[in-house]
Amino acid sequence: MQKIRSTFTLSDYMIDELNSVAKEMNVKKSHIIEDALSMYFDYMDLKVAEKRLNDKADKVINTDELYEEFGI
């Protein structure tokens, strides 16, 4: 996977926490941020799935209907 440099702004508190954890764990700050974002995106995937599941306007189909629709 290609790495792309990015610039963003964080509060001084977050920077202090990031620096502290990176030093304590002896890892790069970018590694901590990448892991944190990965966990956050997994969490957001769950939230999106829950939102869709609870959307009364979104039709839920059973597996038989799904297989039929895709010719399986």
PDB file of N, CA, C and O in Angstrom:
ATOM      1  N   MET A   1       0.851  -1.176   0.000  1.00  0.00           N
ATOM      2  CA  MET A   1       0.000   0.000   0.000  1.00  0.00           C
ATOM      3  C   MET A   1       0.897   1.240   0.000  1.00  0.00           C
ATOM      4  O   MET A   1       1.872   1.320   0.747  1.00  0.00           O
ATOM      5  N   GLN A   2       0.553   2.176  -0.831  1.00  0.00           N
ATOM      6  CA  GLN A   2       1.321   3.396  -0.953  1.00  0.00           C
ATOM      7  C   GLN A   2       1.048   4.312   0.229  1.00  0.00           C
ATOM      8  O   GLN A   2      -0.091   4.433   0.678  1.00  0.00           O
ATOM      9  N   LYS A   3       2.091   4.953   0.730  1.00  0.00           N
ATOM     10  CA  LYS A   3       1.951   5.930   1.817  1.00  0.00           C
ATOM     11  C   LYS A   3       1.897   7.326   1.209  1.00  0.00           C
ATOM     12  O   LYS A   3       2.690   7.659   0.328  1.00  0.00           O
ATOM     13  N   ILE A   4       0.961   8.136   1.684  1.00  0.00           N
ATOM     14  CA  ILE A   4       0.803   9.506   1.203  1.00  0.00           C
ATOM     15  C   ILE A   4       0.923  10.446   2.390  1.00  0.00           C
ATOM     16  O   ILE A   4       0.265  10.259   3.414  1.00  0.00           O
ATOM     17  N   ARG A   5       1.757  11.443   2.245  1.00  0.00           N
ATOM     18  CA  ARG A   5       1.938  12.421   3.310  1.00  0.00           C
ATOM     19  C   ARG A   5       0.724  13.344   3.344  1.00  0.00           C
ATOM     20  O   ARG A   5       0.226  13.773   2.303  1.00  0.00           O
ATOM     21  N   SER A   6       0.252  13.645   4.559  1.00  0.00           N
ATOM     22  CA  SER A   6      -0.907  14.510   4.727  1.00  0.00           C
ATOM     23  C   SER A   6      -0.661  15.449   5.894  1.00  0.00           C
ATOM     24  O   SER A   6       0.086  15.133   6.819  1.00  0.00           O
ATOM     25  N   THR A   7      -1.295  16.596   5.836  1.00  0.00           N
ATOM     26  CA  THR A   7      -1.174  17.572   6.908  1.00  0.00           C
ATOM     27  C   THR A   7      -2.544  17.834   7.492  1.00  0.00           C
ATOM     28  O   THR A   7      -3.513  18.021   6.757  1.00  0.00           O
ATOM     29  N   PHE A   8      -2.630  17.847   8.814  1.00  0.00           N
ATOM     30  CA  PHE A   8      -3.885  18.152   9.488  1.00  0.00           C
ATOM     31  C   PHE A   8      -3.574  18.825  10.811  1.00  0.00           C
ATOM     32  O   PHE A   8      -2.429  18.824  11.265  1.00  0.00           O
ATOM     33  N   THR A   9      -4.580  19.391  11.419  1.00  0.00           N
ATOM     34  CA  THR A   9      -4.416  20.134  12.657  1.00  0.00           C
ATOM     35  C   THR A   9      -5.122  19.409  13.795  1.00  0.00           C
ATOM     36  O   THR A   9      -6.258  18.955  13.650  1.00  0.00           O
ATOM     37  N   LEU A  10      -4.434  19.305  14.929  1.00  0.00           N
ATOM     38  CA  LEU A  10      -4.997  18.706  16.134  1.00  0.00           C
ATOM     39  C   LEU A  10      -4.833  19.677  17.295  1.00  0.00           C
ATOM     40  O   LEU A  10      -3.977  20.562  17.273  1.00  0.00           O
ATOM     41  N   SER A  11      -5.665  19.494  18.302  1.00  0.00           N
ATOM     42  CA  SER A  11      -5.533  20.335  19.491  1.00  0.00           C
ATOM     43  C   SER A  11      -4.211  20.037  20.184  1.00  0.00           C
ATOM     44  O   SER A  11      -3.634  18.965  20.005  1.00  0.00           O
ATOM     45  N   ASP A  12      -3.742  20.983  20.968  1.00  0.00           N
ATOM     46  CA  ASP A  12      -2.490  20.784  21.694  1.00  0.00           C
ATOM     47  C   ASP A  12      -2.588  19.586  22.638  1.00  0.00           C
ATOM     48  O   ASP A  12      -1.600  18.882  22.850  1.00  0.00           O
ATOM     49  N   TYR A  13      -3.761  19.354  23.200  1.00  0.00           N
ATOM     50  CA  TYR A  13      -3.961  18.203  24.071  1.00  0.00           C
ATOM     51  C   TYR A  13      -3.738  16.903  23.306  1.00  0.00           C
ATOM     52  O   TYR A  13      -3.051  16.006  23.794  1.00  0.00           O
ATOM     53  N   MET A  14      -4.316  16.795  22.107  1.00  0.00           N
ATOM     54  CA  MET A  14      -4.164  15.590  21.299  1.00  0.00           C
ATOM     55  C   MET A  14      -2.705  15.379  20.888  1.00  0.00           C
ATOM     56  O   MET A  14      -2.213  14.251  20.900  1.00  0.00           O
ATOM     57  N   ILE A  15      -2.029  16.441  20.531  1.00  0.00           N
ATOM     58  CA  ILE A  15      -0.616  16.336  20.156  1.00  0.00           C
ATOM     59  C   ILE A  15       0.208  15.855  21.341  1.00  0.00           C
ATOM     60  O   ILE A  15       1.080  15.000  21.186  1.00  0.00           O
ATOM     61  N   ASP A  16      -0.066  16.405  22.531  1.00  0.00           N
ATOM     62  CA  ASP A  16       0.651  15.971  23.731  1.00  0.00           C
ATOM     63  C   ASP A  16       0.399  14.491  24.013  1.00  0.00           C
ATOM     64  O   ASP A  16       1.329  13.752  24.334  1.00  0.00           O
ATOM     65  N   GLU A  17      -0.850  14.063  23.895  1.00  0.00           N
ATOM     66  CA  GLU A  17      -1.189  12.652  24.103  1.00  0.00           C
ATOM     67  C   GLU A  17      -0.497  11.766  23.076  1.00  0.00           C
ATOM     68  O   GLU A  17       0.072  10.730  23.421  1.00  0.00           O
ATOM     69  N   LEU A  18      -0.548  12.174  21.831  1.00  0.00           N
ATOM     70  CA  LEU A  18       0.081  11.415  20.755  1.00  0.00           C
ATOM     71  C   LEU A  18       1.585  11.281  20.993  1.00  0.00           C
ATOM     72  O   LEU A  18       2.143  10.190  20.877  1.00  0.00           O
ATOM     73  N   ASN A  19       2.228  12.384  21.323  1.00  0.00           N
ATOM     74  CA  ASN A  19       3.666  12.355  21.597  1.00  0.00           C
ATOM     75  C   ASN A  19       3.987  11.449  22.779  1.00  0.00           C
ATOM     76  O   ASN A  19       4.950  10.683  22.741  1.00  0.00           O
ATOM     77  N   SER A  20       3.187  11.538  23.813  1.00  0.00           N
ATOM     78  CA  SER A  20       3.409  10.741  25.017  1.00  0.00           C
ATOM     79  C   SER A  20       3.276   9.239  24.733  1.00  0.00           C
ATOM     80  O   SER A  20       4.121   8.445  25.146  1.00  0.00           O
ATOM     81  N   VAL A  21       2.216   8.865  24.032  1.00  0.00           N
ATOM     82  CA  VAL A  21       1.989   7.447  23.717  1.00  0.00           C
ATOM     83  C   VAL A  21       3.072   6.935  22.771  1.00  0.00           C
ATOM     84  O   VAL A  21       3.580   5.829  22.953  1.00  0.00           O
ATOM     85  N   ALA A  22       3.424   7.723  21.772  1.00  0.00           N
ATOM     86  CA  ALA A  22       4.456   7.306  20.816  1.00  0.00           C
ATOM     87  C   ALA A  22       5.780   7.057  21.537  1.00  0.00           C
ATOM     88  O   ALA A  22       6.475   6.080  21.256  1.00  0.00           O
ATOM     89  N   LYS A  23       6.117   7.936  22.452  1.00  0.00           N
ATOM     90  CA  LYS A  23       7.360   7.786  23.208  1.00  0.00           C
ATOM     91  C   LYS A  23       7.292   6.554  24.109  1.00  0.00           C
ATOM     92  O   LYS A  23       8.231   5.759  24.145  1.00  0.00           O
ATOM     93  N   GLU A  24       6.194   6.394  24.831  1.00  0.00           N
ATOM     94  CA  GLU A  24       6.037   5.267  25.753  1.00  0.00           C
ATOM     95  C   GLU A  24       6.064   3.923  25.025  1.00  0.00           C
ATOM     96  O   GLU A  24       6.676   2.965  25.497  1.00  0.00           O
ATOM     97  N   MET A  25       5.398   3.862  23.879  1.00  0.00           N
ATOM     98  CA  MET A  25       5.298   2.607  23.126  1.00  0.00           C
ATOM     99  C   MET A  25       6.454   2.425  22.140  1.00  0.00           C
ATOM    100  O   MET A  25       6.614   1.355  21.554  1.00  0.00           O
ATOM    101  N   ASN A  26       7.252   3.473  21.962  1.00  0.00           N
ATOM    102  CA  ASN A  26       8.381   3.452  21.032  1.00  0.00           C
ATOM    103  C   ASN A  26       7.927   3.124  19.607  1.00  0.00           C
ATOM    104  O   ASN A  26       8.502   2.267  18.935  1.00  0.00           O
ATOM    105  N   VAL A  27       6.885   3.825  19.167  1.00  0.00           N
ATOM    106  CA  VAL A  27       6.374   3.680  17.805  1.00  0.00           C
ATOM    107  C   VAL A  27       6.216   5.058  17.185  1.00  0.00           C
ATOM    108  O   VAL A  27       6.169   6.069  17.885  1.00  0.00           O
ATOM    109  N   LYS A  28       6.135   5.082  15.873  1.00  0.00           N
ATOM    110  CA  LYS A  28       5.942   6.350  15.171  1.00  0.00           C
ATOM    111  C   LYS A  28       4.529   6.864  15.399  1.00  0.00           C
ATOM    112  O   LYS A  28       3.582   6.091  15.537  1.00  0.00           O
ATOM    113  N   LYS A  29       4.409   8.175  15.433  1.00  0.00           N
ATOM    114  CA  LYS A  29       3.096   8.800  15.604  1.00  0.00           C
ATOM    115  C   LYS A  29       2.173   8.431  14.448  1.00  0.00           C
ATOM    116  O   LYS A  29       0.976   8.231  14.652  1.00  0.00           O
ATOM    117  N   SER A  30       2.713   8.341  13.246  1.00  0.00           N
ATOM    118  CA  SER A  30       1.878   7.986  12.091  1.00  0.00           C
ATOM    119  C   SER A  30       1.283   6.587  12.256  1.00  0.00           C
ATOM    120  O   SER A  30       0.167   6.328  11.804  1.00  0.00           O
ATOM    121  N   HIS A  31       2.026   5.689  12.900  1.00  0.00           N
ATOM    122  CA  HIS A  31       1.515   4.338  13.145  1.00  0.00           C
ATOM    123  C   HIS A  31       0.317   4.384  14.105  1.00  0.00           C
ATOM    124  O   HIS A  31      -0.684   3.699  13.893  1.00  0.00           O
ATOM    125  N   ILE A  32       0.429   5.180  15.134  1.00  0.00           N
ATOM    126  CA  ILE A  32      -0.667   5.319  16.106  1.00  0.00           C
ATOM    127  C   ILE A  32      -1.897   5.904  15.423  1.00  0.00           C
ATOM    128  O   ILE A  32      -3.011   5.418  15.617  1.00  0.00           O
ATOM    129  N   ILE A  33      -1.695   6.935  14.634  1.00  0.00           N
ATOM    130  CA  ILE A  33      -2.817   7.589  13.952  1.00  0.00           C
ATOM    131  C   ILE A  33      -3.463   6.636  12.949  1.00  0.00           C
ATOM    132  O   ILE A  33      -4.688   6.580  12.847  1.00  0.00           O
ATOM    133  N   GLU A  34      -2.649   5.889  12.213  1.00  0.00           N
ATOM    134  CA  GLU A  34      -3.202   4.942  11.233  1.00  0.00           C
ATOM    135  C   GLU A  34      -4.018   3.853  11.933  1.00  0.00           C
ATOM    136  O   GLU A  34      -5.107   3.504  11.476  1.00  0.00           O
ATOM    137  N   ASP A  35      -3.501   3.321  13.032  1.00  0.00           N
ATOM    138  CA  ASP A  35      -4.249   2.310  13.796  1.00  0.00           C
ATOM    139  C   ASP A  35      -5.552   2.881  14.352  1.00  0.00           C
ATOM    140  O   ASP A  35      -6.596   2.230  14.306  1.00  0.00           O
ATOM    141  N   ALA A  36      -5.480   4.104  14.877  1.00  0.00           N
ATOM    142  CA  ALA A  36      -6.667   4.734  15.451  1.00  0.00           C
ATOM    143  C   ALA A  36      -7.730   4.973  14.377  1.00  0.00           C
ATOM    144  O   ALA A  36      -8.911   4.711  14.604  1.00  0.00           O
ATOM    145  N   LEU A  37      -7.322   5.459  13.229  1.00  0.00           N
ATOM    146  CA  LEU A  37      -8.277   5.692  12.147  1.00  0.00           C
ATOM    147  C   LEU A  37      -8.874   4.387  11.638  1.00  0.00           C
ATOM    148  O   LEU A  37     -10.060   4.327  11.316  1.00  0.00           O
ATOM    149  N   SER A  38      -8.065   3.361  11.566  1.00  0.00           N
ATOM    150  CA  SER A  38      -8.564   2.056  11.132  1.00  0.00           C
ATOM    151  C   SER A  38      -9.653   1.557  12.084  1.00  0.00           C
ATOM    152  O   SER A  38     -10.699   1.085  11.639  1.00  0.00           O
ATOM    153  N   MET A  39      -9.409   1.661  13.383  1.00  0.00           N
ATOM    154  CA  MET A  39     -10.417   1.250  14.367  1.00  0.00           C
ATOM    155  C   MET A  39     -11.669   2.121  14.266  1.00  0.00           C
ATOM    156  O   MET A  39     -12.788   1.618  14.367  1.00  0.00           O
ATOM    157  N   TYR A  40     -11.478   3.428  14.067  1.00  0.00           N
ATOM    158  CA  TYR A  40     -12.607   4.342  13.956  1.00  0.00           C
ATOM    159  C   TYR A  40     -13.447   4.019  12.717  1.00  0.00           C
ATOM    160  O   TYR A  40     -14.677   4.031  12.782  1.00  0.00           O
ATOM    161  N   PHE A  41     -12.794   3.734  11.598  1.00  0.00           N
ATOM    162  CA  PHE A  41     -13.538   3.415  10.381  1.00  0.00           C
ATOM    163  C   PHE A  41     -14.297   2.103  10.527  1.00  0.00           C
ATOM    164  O   PHE A  41     -15.402   1.973  10.001  1.00  0.00           O
ATOM    165  N   ASP A  42     -13.727   1.128  11.229  1.00  0.00           N
ATOM    166  CA  ASP A  42     -14.460  -0.109  11.524  1.00  0.00           C
ATOM    167  C   ASP A  42     -15.706   0.208  12.338  1.00  0.00           C
ATOM    168  O   ASP A  42     -16.781  -0.327  12.066  1.00  0.00           O
ATOM    169  N   TYR A  43     -15.568   1.067  13.325  1.00  0.00           N
ATOM    170  CA  TYR A  43     -16.692   1.490  14.163  1.00  0.00           C
ATOM    171  C   TYR A  43     -17.751   2.201  13.317  1.00  0.00           C
ATOM    172  O   TYR A  43     -18.946   1.953  13.477  1.00  0.00           O
ATOM    173  N   MET A  44     -17.315   3.076  12.425  1.00  0.00           N
ATOM    174  CA  MET A  44     -18.255   3.807  11.576  1.00  0.00           C
ATOM    175  C   MET A  44     -18.966   2.869  10.603  1.00  0.00           C
ATOM    176  O   MET A  44     -20.138   3.082  10.293  1.00  0.00           O
ATOM    177  N   ASP A  45     -18.279   1.838  10.117  1.00  0.00           N
ATOM    178  CA  ASP A  45     -18.938   0.833   9.269  1.00  0.00           C
ATOM    179  C   ASP A  45     -20.097   0.197  10.022  1.00  0.00           C
ATOM    180  O   ASP A  45     -21.170  -0.009   9.454  1.00  0.00           O
ATOM    181  N   LEU A  46     -19.890  -0.113  11.291  1.00  0.00           N
ATOM    182  CA  LEU A  46     -20.946  -0.686  12.121  1.00  0.00           C
ATOM    183  C   LEU A  46     -22.103   0.298  12.268  1.00  0.00           C
ATOM    184  O   LEU A  46     -23.265  -0.094  12.159  1.00  0.00           O
ATOM    185  N   LYS A  47     -21.800   1.556  12.512  1.00  0.00           N
ATOM    186  CA  LYS A  47     -22.847   2.573  12.679  1.00  0.00           C
ATOM    187  C   LYS A  47     -23.657   2.746  11.399  1.00  0.00           C
ATOM    188  O   LYS A  47     -24.878   2.884  11.461  1.00  0.00           O
ATOM    189  N   VAL A  48     -23.003   2.740  10.246  1.00  0.00           N
ATOM    190  CA  VAL A  48     -23.699   2.858   8.962  1.00  0.00           C
ATOM    191  C   VAL A  48     -24.598   1.640   8.752  1.00  0.00           C
ATOM    192  O   VAL A  48     -25.740   1.779   8.313  1.00  0.00           O
ATOM    193  N   ALA A  49     -24.086   0.443   9.065  1.00  0.00           N
ATOM    194  CA  ALA A  49     -24.888  -0.775   8.919  1.00  0.00           C
ATOM    195  C   ALA A  49     -26.114  -0.733   9.832  1.00  0.00           C
ATOM    196  O   ALA A  49     -27.209  -1.110   9.416  1.00  0.00           O
ATOM    197  N   GLU A  50     -25.934  -0.276  11.073  1.00  0.00           N
ATOM    198  CA  GLU A  50     -27.060  -0.166  12.003  1.00  0.00           C
ATOM    199  C   GLU A  50     -28.085   0.848  11.501  1.00  0.00           C
ATOM    200  O   GLU A  50     -29.291   0.622  11.593  1.00  0.00           O
ATOM    201  N   LYS A  51     -27.597   1.959  10.972  1.00  0.00           N
ATOM    202  CA  LYS A  51     -28.492   2.989  10.441  1.00  0.00           C
ATOM    203  C   LYS A  51     -29.324   2.423   9.291  1.00  0.00           C
ATOM    204  O   LYS A  51     -30.534   2.640   9.220  1.00  0.00           O
ATOM    205  N   ARG A  52     -28.663   1.701   8.399  1.00  0.00           N
ATOM    206  CA  ARG A  52     -29.376   1.112   7.260  1.00  0.00           C
ATOM    207  C   ARG A  52     -30.363   0.047   7.716  1.00  0.00           C
ATOM    208  O   ARG A  52     -31.463  -0.057   7.173  1.00  0.00           O
ATOM    209  N   LEU A  53     -29.976  -0.742   8.708  1.00  0.00           N
ATOM    210  CA  LEU A  53     -30.855  -1.785   9.216  1.00  0.00           C
ATOM    211  C   LEU A  53     -32.115  -1.196   9.852  1.00  0.00           C
ATOM    212  O   LEU A  53     -33.198  -1.772   9.750  1.00  0.00           O
ATOM    213  N   ASN A  54     -31.963  -0.053  10.503  1.00  0.00           N
ATOM    214  CA  ASN A  54     -33.090   0.581  11.193  1.00  0.00           C
ATOM    215  C   ASN A  54     -33.877   1.551  10.321  1.00  0.00           C
ATOM    216  O   ASN A  54     -34.857   2.140  10.776  1.00  0.00           O
ATOM    217  N   ASP A  55     -33.451   1.721   9.066  1.00  0.00           N
ATOM    218  CA  ASP A  55     -34.142   2.617   8.143  1.00  0.00           C
ATOM    219  C   ASP A  55     -35.394   1.920   7.618  1.00  0.00           C
ATOM    220  O   ASP A  55     -35.301   0.986   6.822  1.00  0.00           O
ATOM    221  N   LYS A  56     -36.551   2.370   8.059  1.00  0.00           N
ATOM    222  CA  LYS A  56     -37.823   1.738   7.671  1.00  0.00           C
ATOM    223  C   LYS A  56     -38.094   1.844   6.171  1.00  0.00           C
ATOM    224  O   LYS A  56     -38.841   1.038   5.616  1.00  0.00           O
ATOM    225  N   ALA A  57     -37.488   2.836   5.514  1.00  0.00           N
ATOM    226  CA  ALA A  57     -37.697   3.018   4.077  1.00  0.00           C
ATOM    227  C   ALA A  57     -36.812   2.073   3.258  1.00  0.00           C
ATOM    228  O   ALA A  57     -37.030   1.903   2.059  1.00  0.00           O
ATOM    229  N   ASP A  58     -35.823   1.463   3.901  1.00  0.00           N
ATOM    230  CA  ASP A  58     -34.915   0.567   3.206  1.00  0.00           C
ATOM    231  C   ASP A  58     -35.450  -0.857   3.301  1.00  0.00           C
ATOM    232  O   ASP A  58     -35.560  -1.417   4.392  1.00  0.00           O
ATOM    233  N   LYS A  59     -35.780  -1.436   2.152  1.00  0.00           N
ATOM    234  CA  LYS A  59     -36.355  -2.776   2.123  1.00  0.00           C
ATOM    235  C   LYS A  59     -35.303  -3.826   2.486  1.00  0.00           C
ATOM    236  O   LYS A  59     -34.204  -3.836   1.932  1.00  0.00           O
ATOM    237  N   VAL A  60     -35.649  -4.691   3.407  1.00  0.00           N
ATOM    238  CA  VAL A  60     -34.785  -5.805   3.782  1.00  0.00           C
ATOM    239  C   VAL A  60     -35.279  -7.044   3.048  1.00  0.00           C
ATOM    240  O   VAL A  60     -36.468  -7.359   3.081  1.00  0.00           O
ATOM    241  N   ILE A  61     -34.362  -7.748   2.384  1.00  0.00           N
ATOM    242  CA  ILE A  61     -34.752  -8.961   1.664  1.00  0.00           C
ATOM    243  C   ILE A  61     -34.064 -10.161   2.301  1.00  0.00           C
ATOM    244  O   ILE A  61     -32.986 -10.029   2.880  1.00  0.00           O
ATOM    245  N   ASN A  62     -34.681 -11.320   2.194  1.00  0.00           N
ATOM    246  CA  ASN A  62     -34.070 -12.525   2.745  1.00  0.00           C
ATOM    247  C   ASN A  62     -33.097 -13.118   1.731  1.00  0.00           C
ATOM    248  O   ASN A  62     -33.021 -12.661   0.591  1.00  0.00           O
ATOM    249  N   THR A  63     -32.356 -14.137   2.157  1.00  0.00           N
ATOM    250  CA  THR A  63     -31.329 -14.708   1.287  1.00  0.00           C
ATOM    251  C   THR A  63     -31.896 -15.338   0.020  1.00  0.00           C
ATOM    252  O   THR A  63     -31.265 -15.284  -1.035  1.00  0.00           O
ATOM    253  N   ASP A  64     -33.079 -15.934   0.118  1.00  0.00           N
ATOM    254  CA  ASP A  64     -33.675 -16.526  -1.087  1.00  0.00           C
ATOM    255  C   ASP A  64     -33.919 -15.456  -2.142  1.00  0.00           C
ATOM    256  O   ASP A  64     -33.639 -15.670  -3.321  1.00  0.00           O
ATOM    257  N   GLU A  65     -34.442 -14.300  -1.723  1.00  0.00           N
ATOM    258  CA  GLU A  65     -34.674 -13.193  -2.664  1.00  0.00           C
ATOM    259  C   GLU A  65     -33.354 -12.681  -3.237  1.00  0.00           C
ATOM    260  O   GLU A  65     -33.267 -12.358  -4.422  1.00  0.00           O
ATOM    261  N   LEU A  66     -32.332 -12.610  -2.393  1.00  0.00           N
ATOM    262  CA  LEU A  66     -31.018 -12.147  -2.838  1.00  0.00           C
ATOM    263  C   LEU A  66     -30.458 -13.085  -3.895  1.00  0.00           C
ATOM    264  O   LEU A  66     -29.992 -12.636  -4.943  1.00  0.00           O
ATOM    265  N   TYR A  67     -30.501 -14.399  -3.624  1.00  0.00           N
ATOM    266  CA  TYR A  67     -29.992 -15.381  -4.576  1.00  0.00           C
ATOM    267  C   TYR A  67     -30.754 -15.299  -5.897  1.00  0.00           C
ATOM    268  O   TYR A  67     -30.166 -15.369  -6.976  1.00  0.00           O
ATOM    269  N   GLU A  68     -32.062 -15.150  -5.789  1.00  0.00           N
ATOM    270  CA  GLU A  68     -32.881 -15.065  -7.006  1.00  0.00           C
ATOM    271  C   GLU A  68     -32.517 -13.824  -7.809  1.00  0.00           C
ATOM    272  O   GLU A  68     -32.391 -13.883  -9.032  1.00  0.00           O
ATOM    273  N   GLU A  69     -32.353 -12.716  -7.128  1.00  0.00           N
ATOM    274  CA  GLU A  69     -32.036 -11.457  -7.798  1.00  0.00           C
ATOM    275  C   GLU A  69     -30.719 -11.550  -8.552  1.00  0.00           C
ATOM    276  O   GLU A  69     -30.581 -10.983  -9.636  1.00  0.00           O
ATOM    277  N   PHE A  70     -29.743 -12.268  -7.980  1.00  0.00           N
ATOM    278  CA  PHE A  70     -28.429 -12.378  -8.607  1.00  0.00           C
ATOM    279  C   PHE A  70     -28.248 -13.678  -9.395  1.00  0.00           C
ATOM    280  O   PHE A  70     -27.155 -13.976  -9.876  1.00  0.00           O
ATOM    281  N   GLY A  71     -29.328 -14.441  -9.519  1.00  0.00           N
ATOM    282  CA  GLY A  71     -29.280 -15.659 -10.334  1.00  0.00           C
ATOM    283  C   GLY A  71     -28.388 -16.750  -9.764  1.00  0.00           C
ATOM    284  O   GLY A  71     -27.749 -17.506 -10.496  1.00  0.00           O
ATOM    285  N   ILE A  72     -28.362 -16.809  -8.474  1.00  0.00           N
ATOM    286  CA  ILE A  72     -27.511 -17.820  -7.809  1.00  0.00           C
ATOM    287  C   ILE A  72     -28.343 -19.034  -7.449  1.00  0.00           C
ATOM    288  O   ILE A  72     -27.822 -19.996  -6.885  1.00  0.00           O
TER     289      ILE A  72
END
